[in-house]
Amino acid sequence: MDPFIRTGNYNSETKTITLFVKNRQLKDILRSFCHELIHHNQNITDPVGFKLVNKSGNLAGNAELEKIEADAYSRGNVMFRKWTETYSK
């Protein structure tokens, strides 16, 4: 399996999330969904800033985009873990 496949995408113009599911574990797909939900929240909270930072899509040399991605990974994973803990009792 290719470790570099795309996993998800958030489109700030249409406010839609696309998830790529082929050959992926359900838990990984749901984690990607949480990550993209955070991007939606970032866009709703600061639409101008989100669109400006997210234009290139490449992290190299883009400290602001790196912050946005770090936030999405951090908050998205915490959100997912909290949700999974509600079912693991």
Order of alpha helices (4+ residues) and beta strands (2+ residues): beta-beta-alpha-alpha-alpha
